[in-house]
């Protein structure tokens, strides 16, 4: 599975793969990955605002 496809699944842009295993631990892992991606995007937005408002 490609990296971009996995990120699009985390961000709810595409449907998850129906053939992947559905264990509780994988759900936890995907949830943590989803949170980290959202926080990273939020940090990029905050940095962009700080950069543009400084000038």
N, CA, C and O atoms as a GROMACS GRO file, in nm:
protein
  220
    1UNK      N    1   0.086  -0.118   0.000
    1UNK     CA    2   0.000   0.000   0.000
    1UNK      C    3   0.089   0.124   0.000
    1UNK      O    4   0.188   0.130   0.073
    2UNK      N    5   0.054   0.220  -0.082
    2UNK     CA    6   0.133   0.340  -0.093
    2UNK      C    7   0.112   0.435   0.024
    2UNK      O    8   0.010   0.432   0.093
    3UNK      N    9   0.211   0.518   0.044
    3UNK     CA   10   0.208   0.614   0.155
    3UNK      C   11   0.094   0.713   0.138
    3UNK      O   12   0.023   0.743   0.234
    4UNK      N   13   0.076   0.765   0.015
    4UNK     CA   14  -0.029   0.865  -0.008
    4UNK      C   15  -0.168   0.806   0.010
    4UNK      O   16  -0.259   0.874   0.057
    5UNK      N   17  -0.184   0.679  -0.029
    5UNK     CA   18  -0.315   0.613  -0.012
    5UNK      C   19  -0.345   0.596   0.137
    5UNK      O   20  -0.458   0.616   0.180
    6UNK      N   21  -0.243   0.560   0.214
    6UNK     CA   22  -0.263   0.544   0.358
    6UNK      C   23  -0.296   0.676   0.425
    6UNK      O   24  -0.384   0.682   0.512
    7UNK      N   25  -0.228   0.784   0.387
    7UNK     CA   26  -0.256   0.916   0.444
    7UNK      C   27  -0.397   0.960   0.406
    7UNK      O   28  -0.467   1.020   0.487
    8UNK      N   29  -0.438   0.932   0.283
    8UNK     CA   30  -0.575   0.971   0.243
    8UNK      C   31  -0.679   0.893   0.322
    8UNK      O   32  -0.788   0.945   0.348
    9UNK      N   33  -0.648   0.769   0.360
    9UNK     CA   34  -0.740   0.693   0.446
    9UNK      C   35  -0.744   0.753   0.586
    9UNK      O   36  -0.852   0.761   0.646
   10UNK      N   37  -0.629   0.795   0.639
   10UNK     CA   38  -0.625   0.856   0.772
   10UNK      C   39  -0.707   0.984   0.776
   10UNK      O   40  -0.774   1.012   0.876
   11UNK      N   41  -0.701   1.061   0.669
   11UNK     CA   42  -0.771   1.190   0.664
   11UNK      C   43  -0.912   1.177   0.609
   11UNK      O   44  -0.976   1.277   0.578
   12UNK      N   45  -0.960   1.055   0.595
   12UNK     CA   46  -1.095   1.026   0.547
   12UNK      C   47  -1.119   1.077   0.405
   12UNK      O   48  -1.231   1.115   0.371
   13UNK      N   49  -1.015   1.078   0.321
   13UNK     CA   50  -1.031   1.120   0.182
   13UNK      C   51  -1.065   1.002   0.092
   13UNK      O   52  -1.121   1.020  -0.016
   14UNK      N   53  -1.032   0.882   0.136
   14UNK     CA   54  -1.067   0.762   0.059
   14UNK      C   55  -1.112   0.653   0.156
   14UNK      O   56  -1.088   0.660   0.276
   15UNK      N   57  -1.179   0.553   0.101
   15UNK     CA   58  -1.230   0.444   0.184
   15UNK      C   59  -1.116   0.350   0.221
   15UNK      O   60  -1.025   0.329   0.141
   16UNK      N   61  -1.121   0.290   0.342
   16UNK     CA   62  -1.015   0.198   0.382
   16UNK      C   63  -1.018   0.068   0.300
   16UNK      O   64  -1.121   0.031   0.243
   17UNK      N   65  -0.905   0.002   0.297
   17UNK     CA   66  -0.892  -0.124   0.226
   17UNK      C   67  -0.975  -0.231   0.297
   17UNK      O   68  -0.952  -0.256   0.416
   18UNK      N   69  -1.069  -0.296   0.230
   18UNK     CA   70  -1.153  -0.395   0.297
   18UNK      C   71  -1.078  -0.524   0.330
   18UNK      O   72  -1.127  -0.604   0.411
   19UNK      N   73  -0.962  -0.547   0.271
   19UNK     CA   74  -0.888  -0.671   0.294
   19UNK      C   75  -0.787  -0.664   0.407
   19UNK      O   76  -0.725  -0.764   0.442
   20UNK      N   77  -0.769  -0.546   0.466
   20UNK     CA   78  -0.670  -0.535   0.574
   20UNK      C   79  -0.725  -0.597   0.702
   20UNK      O   80  -0.847  -0.602   0.722
   21UNK      N   81  -0.636  -0.645   0.789
   21UNK     CA   82  -0.683  -0.705   0.914
   21UNK      C   83  -0.749  -0.603   1.005
   21UNK      O   84  -0.711  -0.486   1.005
   22UNK      N   85  -0.847  -0.647   1.081
   22UNK     CA   86  -0.924  -0.555   1.166
   22UNK      C   87  -0.906  -0.592   1.313
   22UNK      O   88  -1.001  -0.638   1.378
   23UNK      N   89  -0.788  -0.574   1.365
   23UNK     CA   90  -0.764  -0.602   1.506
   23UNK      C   91  -0.773  -0.472   1.585
   23UNK      O   92  -0.766  -0.363   1.528
   24UNK      N   93  -0.789  -0.484   1.715
   24UNK     CA   94  -0.801  -0.367   1.801
   24UNK      C   95  -0.672  -0.285   1.801
   24UNK      O   96  -0.676  -0.162   1.804
   25UNK      N   97  -0.557  -0.353   1.796
   25UNK     CA   98  -0.428  -0.283   1.800
   25UNK      C   99  -0.405  -0.201   1.674
   25UNK      O  100  -0.346  -0.093   1.681
   26UNK      N  101  -0.450  -0.251   1.561
   26UNK     CA  102  -0.435  -0.173   1.438
   26UNK      C  103  -0.524  -0.050   1.443
   26UNK      O  104  -0.486   0.055   1.393
   27UNK      N  105  -0.644  -0.063   1.502
   27UNK     CA  106  -0.730   0.054   1.518
   27UNK      C  107  -0.663   0.160   1.604
   27UNK      O  108  -0.669   0.279   1.573
   28UNK      N  109  -0.598   0.116   1.714
   28UNK     CA  110  -0.526   0.211   1.799
   28UNK      C  111  -0.413   0.278   1.723
   28UNK      O  112  -0.395   0.400   1.731
   29UNK      N  113  -0.337   0.199   1.647
   29UNK     CA  114  -0.225   0.253   1.572
   29UNK      C  115  -0.273   0.356   1.470
   29UNK      O  116  -0.214   0.463   1.457
   30UNK      N  117  -0.379   0.324   1.396
   30UNK     CA  118  -0.431   0.418   1.297
   30UNK      C  119  -0.487   0.543   1.362
   30UNK      O  120  -0.475   0.652   1.307
   31UNK      N  121  -0.547   0.529   1.478
   31UNK     CA  122  -0.597   0.646   1.550
   31UNK      C  123  -0.485   0.738   1.593
   31UNK      O  124  -0.496   0.860   1.580
   32UNK      N  125  -0.376   0.682   1.644
   32UNK     CA  126  -0.262   0.762   1.685
   32UNK      C  127  -0.197   0.828   1.563
   32UNK      O  128  -0.158   0.945   1.569
   33UNK      N  129  -0.187   0.755   1.453
   33UNK     CA  130  -0.131   0.813   1.331
   33UNK      C  131  -0.218   0.928   1.280
   33UNK      O  132  -0.166   1.030   1.235
   34UNK      N  133  -0.349   0.911   1.288
   34UNK     CA  134  -0.441   1.015   1.243
   34UNK      C  135  -0.424   1.141   1.328
   34UNK      O  136  -0.421   1.251   1.274
   35UNK      N  137  -0.413   1.124   1.460
   35UNK     CA  138  -0.393   1.239   1.549
   35UNK      C  139  -0.263   1.310   1.517
   35UNK      O  140  -0.258   1.432   1.514
   36UNK      N  141  -0.156   1.233   1.494
   36UNK     CA  142  -0.026   1.295   1.467
   36UNK      C  143  -0.027   1.371   1.335
   36UNK      O  144   0.036   1.476   1.324
   37UNK      N  145  -0.096   1.320   1.234
   37UNK     CA  146  -0.104   1.391   1.105
   37UNK      C  147  -0.181   1.521   1.122
   37UNK      O  148  -0.140   1.625   1.070
   38UNK      N  149  -0.294   1.517   1.195
   38UNK     CA  150  -0.371   1.640   1.218
   38UNK      C  151  -0.290   1.743   1.296
   38UNK      O  152  -0.295   1.862   1.264
   39UNK      N  153  -0.216   1.699   1.397
   39UNK     CA  154  -0.134   1.793   1.474
   39UNK      C  155  -0.022   1.852   1.389
   39UNK      O  156   0.011   1.970   1.403
   40UNK      N  157   0.038   1.771   1.302
   40UNK     CA  158   0.143   1.820   1.214
   40UNK      C  159   0.088   1.926   1.119
   40UNK      O  160   0.150   2.030   1.099
   41UNK      N  161  -0.028   1.901   1.060
   41UNK     CA  162  -0.090   1.999   0.970
   41UNK      C  163  -0.125   2.126   1.046
   41UNK      O  164  -0.105   2.236   0.996
   42UNK      N  165  -0.177   2.112   1.167
   42UNK     CA  166  -0.208   2.228   1.249
   42UNK      C  167  -0.082   2.309   1.280
   42UNK      O  168  -0.085   2.432   1.275
   43UNK      N  169   0.028   2.242   1.311
   43UNK     CA  170   0.154   2.311   1.339
   43UNK      C  171   0.204   2.385   1.215
   43UNK      O  172   0.256   2.496   1.227
   44UNK      N  173   0.189   2.324   1.098
   44UNK     CA  174   0.230   2.392   0.974
   44UNK      C  175   0.146   2.517   0.950
   44UNK      O  176   0.198   2.620   0.906
   45UNK      N  177   0.017   2.509   0.978
   45UNK     CA  178  -0.070   2.625   0.960
   45UNK      C  179  -0.031   2.737   1.057
   45UNK      O  180  -0.025   2.853   1.018
   46UNK      N  181  -0.004   2.701   1.182
   46UNK     CA  182   0.036   2.801   1.281
   46UNK      C  183   0.168   2.866   1.242
   46UNK      O  184   0.184   2.987   1.253
   47UNK      N  185   0.263   2.785   1.196
   47UNK     CA  186   0.391   2.841   1.153
   47UNK      C  187   0.374   2.933   1.032
   47UNK      O  188   0.440   3.037   1.024
   48UNK      N  189   0.287   2.897   0.940
   48UNK     CA  190   0.263   2.982   0.824
   48UNK      C  191   0.203   3.116   0.866
   48UNK      O  192   0.243   3.220   0.816
   49UNK      N  193   0.106   3.113   0.959
   49UNK     CA  194   0.047   3.238   1.007
   49UNK      C  195   0.151   3.325   1.077
   49UNK      O  196   0.155   3.447   1.057
   50UNK      N  197   0.235   3.263   1.159
   50UNK     CA  198   0.340   3.340   1.227
   50UNK      C  199   0.437   3.401   1.127
   50UNK      O  200   0.482   3.514   1.144
   51UNK      N  201   0.469   3.327   1.024
   51UNK     CA  202   0.563   3.376   0.924
   51UNK      C  203   0.503   3.493   0.846
   51UNK      O  204   0.572   3.592   0.822
   52UNK      N  205   0.376   3.483   0.807
   52UNK     CA  206   0.313   3.590   0.729
   52UNK      C  207   0.278   3.710   0.813
   52UNK      O  208   0.281   3.822   0.762
   53UNK      N  209   0.246   3.692   0.939
   53UNK     CA  210   0.210   3.805   1.024
   53UNK      C  211   0.333   3.879   1.075
   53UNK      O  212   0.323   3.994   1.119
   54UNK      N  213   0.448   3.816   1.070
   54UNK     CA  214   0.571   3.881   1.117
   54UNK      C  215   0.615   3.990   1.020
   54UNK      O  216   0.672   4.091   1.063
   55UNK      N  217   0.591   3.971   0.892
   55UNK     CA  218   0.638   4.066   0.790
   55UNK      C  219   0.543   4.177   0.776
   55UNK      O  220   0.564   4.267   0.696
   0.00000   0.00000   0.00000
